[in-house]
């Protein structure tokens, strides 16, 4: 089949090189690809994956498309690699490579990660173009727990003329799949107890780097019956997966007797459940550090709680398992919970029960809402997950199985509140001294928490100067305090500074340009915002307003607000209030337009004279 496809490649790659001049919207391509994947799942739950590729690389911009990277660890073995590069015009072989010629590197390169994840790689170089490259790779896995997905278009700016994915598996083991944006053919057959399914795609659209990933064609696969290091399970539904995870960790929560006594002493006399959780969570944060450990099945099976106590460190699994064991001693049941973590990460495919997780958190059931604990964090208060795992579907594991639920979205106003009080003193030359106190609650406090705990003093000052609503602010002194009202995080930021030419003077007027901060996309990240800003501005004696200041109002479907300006003696008072709540599925284009409207409404310049006139204008 690939010999036939190669003829198509030559026609597409050599006789029809990329032409970007015909239409303004045409996306250039720098390589042409035909590829075939064959995945064979064996009766002993192992599998072999073979990938055969033929590329025509038409320019240096496409040479990275020929780079091969093959992941391996204790469960996965790279068994074969062959590469041949030719001059397609002469048929002359320019380069050959085998498995022994591949480089080898760690998948992660950090002292905070203990793992056996590595990859072999081979990078192609060439001084002339076009070139033809044929690649064959073979990888063997000891477990069908993770079945590779398929992305028919592997690289940006690549033309895929034909690609296919064939999977052979024992019918008795079962296989599930989900097709996303596939438009080609699927053929299925069964013979002698082996089921074979082949997906084929042709002439796929070239993707630019700004391609919407929601439209990317993909094939997701998952086992029904599986085994990981002799731990067998069924993944017919989420409860089956959860049951397997629970059994994997069973018996690994035993604690040393002296440590158990310490836990009981910590919560002695404390009856309120949240306070007990808070005390033990704080103890965990202060005494145990996070280190990523992913060695073989250790990527899924936790360290024992006793080992975490002994070494005073653990990964997300180890720290969560220890916290679970500590709570159990204190008489508080909790549930080990799987989540796909990451700021702005996509949610899982809920209709495909499978391994879609990369992190573990803890759920503490209560009579009301659960208390959620991010056990790898040394900073977050008990009950607040932060943007790393909020608003996600998660798999709660229990002795009798488990279930999908969702972590809090923290969308109510109390979790998305910003308020500030600022005093500004302007001198006769238009320079100003500013003192300000700002409070951030919930989601918005998380960033300030990060600033306080991870940045040094110089970086903190840079952050304050860059993020000031007032252009040109030079911070002279500041203070950051982090407090919490139970699980509600509260960050208080106080600073004072100076601004040269806070106001500008013309022949007839004094101009105060808008000093109220504009909203950006981050303000909409939580779908909710309540913001109140108060300014007290002391004017020089001879700066006098004339008449009433008009009131400014905002009245949109998803946002309301007001701007009030008053004057008494030398004091000009400005208050901006804003309430915002947008739907979960609010389109990015709509967010951009809403931000534009909000910023336009509040972008007001205050005009003053030294004796007679004051107005407000856009």
N, C-alpha and C positions, 0 to 999 in steps of 0.2 A: 504493500500500500504506500509506504513512504517513497519508493522509487517513482510511483505515479505522481505523488504530491510534489516531489522535487521538481518535476517539470513545470508545475504550476508556480512553484517558488521562483524558478528561473525567469518565467514570463513576467511575474509580478515584480520581482526584485531587480532584474537587469534591464528588461525592455521597457519597464514603466517605472523608472526611478521617481522618487517623491517630487511632486510638482505642487508648490504652494502658491502659485500665482493665479490659478484659474478662478478660485473663489476666495473671498476674504475669510470664510469660515473653515476652510480646509485645514486639517491637522496634519502636519508633516510626519512621515514615518522614516525611521533610520535602520530598520531591519524588517525582514519578512520571515515568518515562522510557520512551520508545519510540525505538529507534535503529537505523540501518542503515549498515553499512560496506561499501564497494565498493573492492576492490583490483584494479587492472588492471596486470599485468606485460606489458611490451612485448618484442618480439623483440630489441631492442637492449639488453636487460638493465635498462632503466629501469622505473619503475612510477609509477602515479598512485593516490592514495588519497583517496577522497571519504567523508566522514562526514556523515550527515543525522540530526539529533536533534530531538525534540519533548519538552519538559518542562512539567510543571505544578509550579511551586514553591509549596508550601502555607504556608510560614512563613519568617521570617528565617533560621532554622537551616539552610534548604536553599538559600540564595541562592548559596553557594559552588559548588554542583553545576552552576551555569550558567556558571561561569568557563571560558573557553577559553584553552588554552596550546598553541601550535603551534611545535615545534622546527624550527630551520633552521641550516644551515651551508653549506660550499662544495658539498656533495653533495646537499643537500635544500633545496627552495624552496617557500615558502608562496605559492600561486597565487591563492587565492580565500578569502574569508570573508564570510558574510552572517548577520546576526542580526536578528530581529524579535521584539519583546516586545509582548504584547497583554493587555488586560483580558478574560478569558474570558467574563465575564458580559455585556459589551456588545459585544465584538468590536473595540473601539477600539484602534488601534495606539498604544502608549505610547513606544516607542523603536525606532530602526533603527540599524544599524551596518554598515560595510563594512570591507574590508581596511585602508583608509587611516586608519580610526579606532582601530586596534589600537596598543597600546603595544609597546615593544621593550626587551629587557633581555638582559644576559649570562647564560648558563646557570650559569657559575661566576663568583664575584666574589672573587678572591684573586690576589695578586701572584705566587704560586708556580705559576700555571697560565697557559700560553700556548695559546689555542685560538680557534676561530672558532664555537664553539657558542653560539647565541643562541636566543631564542624570542620570538614575538609573542603578546600576551595581550590579552584583553578581559574586564573584570570588570563584572558586572551589578549594579545597585543598584535598589532599589524601596522605596517608602514604603507600599505596600499589597499585600495578598495575598488570594487566590491570584493568580498571574500565569502566563501562557502564554508560552513562549519557543521559537522555532524557530531552529536553527543549522545552517548548511551550511559545511563547510570542505573545501578541496582542497589537497593537498600533493603535489609532484612530487619524485621521487628519481632521481638519475643512476645509481644502483646498486641491484641486487637482493641485494647481499651481506647486508644486514639487512632481513628482512621483518617488519613489525610484528606482534606477537602481539595477541591479542584477549582482553579481560577483559569478559565480558558484564555484570558489575555494576561500574561504574566508581567508585561512591562508597558510603561507609557511609551508613546510614539513608536509602537510596533504594529505591523500589519500581520494578522493571523489569517492565513488562507484556509487552513483546515486543522482541526484539533479533535482529539477523542479521548475518552476515559472508559476503560473496560475494567470491570470488577468481576472476579470469579470467587464464589464462596460456597461452603457447604450449606445447603438449604436448611438443614436442621439448626444451624447456628443463628440464622436470621440476619437481616440487614435492613436498616432504615435510611432514608435519604430525603433531602429537601432540595428542590430545584428553585433557584433564584435567577430570574431574568434569562433563562435559557430559551432559545428559540429553535434549536435544531431537533434532531431525531433521537429517540431512545428505543433500543431494541432489547427485549428480555427473552431468555430461553432457560430451560431446565432440563438436564439430562444426567442420569446416573447419580442423582443426589447432589449435583452441583448446579447452582444457578449462576447464569452469566448475564450481566447487563452492560450495554455499551451506549454511551452518550456521544453524539457527534455534533460539532458546530463548524460552520464554514463562513468565511469572509466577514469576520467580526469587525465592528467599528474600531478605528484607531482612537486611543484614549490620550488626551492631554493631561498634564499634571493637575489641572483643576477639575478633572472629571468627577462627577457626583458618584461617590461610592455606593449610594443606594441603588444605582442603576447597573452596577457591575454584575455581569453574569458569574454565577458561582454554583457549585454543587457541594452540599454538605452531606456527610455520611456518618453513620453511627451504628455500632453493633447492637444486637439484641442480647445474645449470650456472649460473655467476654471473660477474660482472665487476665489478671495483672499479678505477676510473680506468685502464681499458684492460688491467688485469691479470686475465686470465681464469683460471678454475679450475673444478674439479669437486668437489662435496661429497657424493658418493655414500657415502663412508665417512670415518672420521677420518683415514686415511692420505692421502686426497686433499686434505683441508683442510690437513693438516700440510705436504704437498708444496708447496701454493700459498704458504703462509706462508714456507717456506724460500726459494723462488724470489723472493719479494718482497724479501727482505733480502740476496739473493746479491750478493757483491762489495762490500758496505758495511762490511767488517771490516778493510780495509787500514789500517795504522798508519804514522805518520811514522818514518823511519829512526832518528832520535835517541831517540824514545820506545821503539822496539823494543830499542835498546841499553840503555836504562834498565831495562827489564823483565828482560833477561838478567842484568844486574848485580845486581838485587834477589834473584834466585834462585840466583846463582852459589854453588856448593858445597853446595846443599841438594838432596838426592836424594829424600827421603821425599815422596810425592805430596801428602799432606794438608798438610804444612808449606809446600810450594810454593803450594798454593791459599790457605792462611792468610795468607802474606806478601803475595800479590798482592791478595787481597780486602781486607786491612787498608789497603793502599796506595790502593785505589779509595775506601774509606770516608773516608779522611783528606783526599783531594785532589780529589774530585768531588762536587758537590752535586746533589740531586734537584730538578728542576723539571718539572711536567707539561706536555707538549707534544702537542696534539691538533689539528693543522691539516690538514683534508682527509684524504688518504690517510695523512698523518703519524700518524693515530690507529692505523695498523697497520704502516706501514713505518718502520723505525728511522732515526734520524740516522746518518750515517756515523761510524765510530769516530774518524776523524781530526778531525771537527768537535767531538766530545765532548772530545777531548784539547785542541783549540784553545781552546774556551770554558770548559772545566772544569765543565760541567754537562750534564745530560741527563735525560730522563724514564726510566721503567722500561725501555723498549725500548732507548734509547741506552746506559744504564749497563750493562744486561745484555749488549748486543752488544759493548761495550767490554771487559767482563770476559771474555767468550768469546774475543775476539781476543787479550787479554793471555795467557790460559791457552794458547791455540794457540801463541803464541811460545815459551812455556815447555814445550812438548811435551805438554800435557795437553788432550785433546779434551773438549768439553762440548756440551750441547744447549740451545738456546733453547726455552723451555717456556711455554705459555699456561696461565693459571689464572684462575678466578673468585675474586677475593680479597675479604676483608672478615671482620672478627671475627664468628663465628657465622653466616657466610653459608651458604646452602643449597648442596648439591652440584649439579653439572650433570645434565642429562638425558642419560645415557650412550647411550640408544638413539636419539637424534636428533642425528646429526653436523651441527653448525652452529656459528655464532658465539655462544658462551655465555661469553665470556671478557672480562675487563677489566684484566688485569695480566700481567706477564711476569716469570719467575724463571729461574734457570739450574740445569741438572742436570749434575753432573760424575760420569760413570760410574766405578766402581771395581770391583775383583774381588769386593768384598763389597757393601754397600749404597751407593747413590749419595750424593754430597755435594751438598746443596741450598744455593743461595746466594740470599738476598734482597738484590739489588744496590741497592735504594733505601734500605736501612737503614744508618745510620752507627753503629749500636750493637750489633747482634746479632753473635755470633761465627760464624765460617765453619762451615756445616753445620747451623745452627739457624734454622728459618723463623719461629717464633713463631706466635701465634694468627691472624695475618692470612692465612696460606696453608697452615697445617697441615691434614692429614687431608682433602685434596681430590683429586678426580680431575683430572688435568692432561693437556694434550696436548703430548707431546715431539715437537719437529720435528727431522728429520734429512734429509740429502741424498736418501736413498731413500724418503722419506715421513715416517712417524712413527707414534706409537701412544699410546693412553691408558695412564696409570699413576696411582699415588696417592702423594701426599706423605706423609711420616711423620706418624703420629698422636701420637707421643711419649706413649704410654699406660703404658709400664713405670714401675716405682717410681722408678728413678734419675732420671727426668725430672719426677717429681711428689713430691719429698721436701721436707719442712719439719722442721727440728729447732731446738730452742731450749734455752738454759740461762739460768736467771734466779736471782738472789739477792735475797731480800727481808729487810729488817731492820725489825721492828716495835717501836715504843717502847711505854711503859706506857700511853699515851693511845690507842693503837690506830692511830696514824699510821705510815706506812711509807716507807722509801727502797728503790727498786728499781733494780737494774742487770741488763741483759739482753743476751744475744747470740743473734741468730736467723740461721739460714741457710736460704736458699731455693734450690732447684735446678730447672733446666729451665723448665717452664711457669710456675711460681710466681715464679721469679726475674725473669721478663720485666716484671712489674708494678713491682718494685723498681727495675729498670733504667730504666723510664719515670719513676719518681719522682725518681731521681737526676739524670737528664739533661734533664728538661723542667720541673720545678717549682723555684721559688726557695725560699730558706730558710724563709720564713714558711709557704709552702704545704706544704713537707716536714714541718714541725712539726705543722701541722694534720692532715696525713695520719697521722702517728704517733699523735697523740692520739685521732683518730677510730677508728683500727683497732687500738687496744690491747685486749688481752683483759681488762685490769683497768680497770674503770669509774673515771673520775675521775683518770686519770693525767695529770700535768703533766710533760712532757718538759723536762729541764734541759739535757742535752747529748746529741748523737747523732753517729754516723758511719756512712756507707754506703760499702761497698767492693764493686766488681764485678770478679770474676775469672772465668775459664773454664778448664775442663779439656777441652781441645780444643773440640768443639762444645757441650759441656754447660755451660750458663750457671750461674754460682753467684753469688748476691748475699748479702753479709754485712751485717747491720744490728745495730749496737750502740747502746744508749742507756741513760741513767740518768734517773731522775725521782722524783717524790714523789706519794703518794696520801694525802689526808686521810681519816681514818676507814677505813683498810683493813679493820679489824675493828670489830665493834660489841659493846658490853657491856650485859648485862641484870643483874638483881639476882643471878642465880645463874650466868650463863654468859658466856663470850666467844665470839663468833660470827665465823668466817671464811667469808664467803659465797664461792660458787664464783668462782675467778679464772682458770680454764682456759677459753680462748676457745671459743666455740661455732662450729660449722661452718655455712656458708651455701651457697647454690647455686653460688658461684664455686669452692668446693672440689670440686665434682663435675663441673665443666666439662670436665676432662680424662679423666674416667672412671676415674681412678686417683689414690690418695693414700697416702703413707706419712708419718706424722707422729709425732714423739717430742718431748715437752716435759718438761723437768726443772726443778723448783723446789727451792731450798734456802731455807727460811724460818727466820730466827733469832727466837725468841720471847723475851719478857721472862722474867726468872729465875723468877717465881712462877707462870707459866703451865705447868701440869703435866698431861699426858695420863694417863689411867688405862686400862690394858688394851690389847689389840691392836686395831689398826685392821683392819676387814674389807677384803678384796680385791674390787674391782669388775671384772667381766668383760663384754665384749660379744661375742656369738656369733650374728651374722646371716648370711644366705646370701651377702651381698656385702660384709660388713664384720665385722672382728674387732678386738678391742682390750682394753686392761686399764688399770686405775688402781691404783697401789700407793702407800700412805701409810705411812711409818715415822717413828719418833721416837728420837732419841738425844741426851741432855743438853738443850741449848737448841735443837737443830736438828730441824725438821720437814722431811722430804723427801717430795716428791710427784712421781710420774712417771706420765705418760699416754702410752700407745702406741696407735696406730691404723693399721690396714691396710684399704684400701678399693679395690675393683675392681668396677665395674658394667658391664653389657653396653652395647654401642653403641646398641641400640634401647630402652634402659631408659626407661620412660614418665615424664613429668614428675610425675605423681601419685605414682608409686613413689619417685622421688627425694625428693619432699617428705616422704613417710612415713619413708623411711630417715633423712633428716636429723633428723626429730623423735625417732626412736628413739635415734640416736647422742647427741644433745644431752641427752635425758632421762637416759640412763645415766650420763653424766659430769657432770651437774649436781648436785654434791655439796657440801653445807655442812658445814664442820668445826666441831664444838662443843667448847669447852675450858672448864675451870674453872681458877681460880688456885691450886687446891690438890689437887683430887681426881678430876675427871671429864673424860674426852674421848671423844667418839663421832663417828661419821659418819652423816649422814642425808640424805635427799632434801629 
